[in-house]
């Protein structure tokens, strides 16, 4: 009887172990690089809050499409500053969380320390303090339009002149030393968002080569000036996909 009881306990523990769910939390797509890129480009310190400083901590939901919503402020510094931080989180795309391999809505937290003097240094580096929207009229919505559904496609400029992006790549691409040494060749495919301001955000590697090629492809995209796409006569946020060929630079 004792042996049977021990066996039943062992079976129960084993079965319970196999039934445990593996939960993977959501993450910012592109990690710290994309977060810092968006924050440094798009954050504006509210004038009403410039005397306030401290850490804002926010809890929110990431849905199965990687979009943040349902924000709850855990630790506040100033209502305007809280809202400015939420605006940054809303601009980020996320890799959704999973429960036992199934993509699921899941909550996560982000925090950021704010200090007006630190922000002034950021403004000095980026050379603007107010939202520069050189393209009017623009749609203030943070909704993202797929590149295949825009009415007027985004355009690229270099040194003030419109330039075909593939011609630009063929002229200015630099094969990374690591890729040359390792004999790496192939196509890097990127997807990113062109903001209504013409700035780029949320870089995603669809296909990579390694050896620093993805970083070089991103550098090339950031070298040119972008005129955002339009829908219903307004400039909007849109996705953009491009392939950069390393090894054969004729386009």
Order of alpha helices (4+ residues) and beta strands (2+ residues): alpha-beta-beta-alpha-beta-beta-alpha-beta-beta-beta-beta-alpha-beta-beta-beta-alpha-alpha-beta-beta-alpha-beta-beta-beta-beta
